[in-house]
Structure formats: structure tokens, C-alpha cells
Amino acid sequence: MKKTTRIVTFYIIPLLVILILIYDFVAIYNGGSEASISSLVISFSYKMPMFTFLIGFGLGFVCGHLFWRMRTNNDTVKIDGVE
């Protein structure tokens, strides 16, 4: 299970981000800035301000999940100074 999680974390998620960026560049190149993901998100935010709030709120949870202190484990033992 740990190997699968590492594969997803270090290969699949960055690959998806790269594919989204490539799609966005191609969309902008072929259709102008109105075709970009940013334009879609901005126009949707104007129509649905709650969307913007929920995205910000959700990103706060994600950042807390990623950077909040965790218990010492095999990966953090050297960082924590626990031997």
C-alpha cells in the first residue's frame, strides 16, 4: 500500500498537473485567453461567489492536512530528532 501511495504522490499527481497546464496552453493558443481554465474559473466566480469561498476554504483544509504537524514515523524520525 505504501508503494502505491508514493507512486500516486510523486508521479500521478504531478503528471495530472502537467497535463492540465499543457491543456491550458493549447486552449489559450487555439482559442485565446477566453478558452483558458483561468477564464472559466474567474467567470464562474463572478456568477457564483460561494464557489470562490468554498475553494479557498477547501484549500485551507488541504494546506492544513499537508503541513500540520504529524506524529513521528519512519519518514520523520531524523527531522524530529527522535532516535
Secondary structure, 3 states (H helix, E strand, C coil): CHHHHHHHHHHHHHHHHHHHHHHHHHHHHHHCHHHCHHHHHHHHHHHCHHHHHHHHHHHHHHHHHHHCCCCCCCCCHHHHCCC
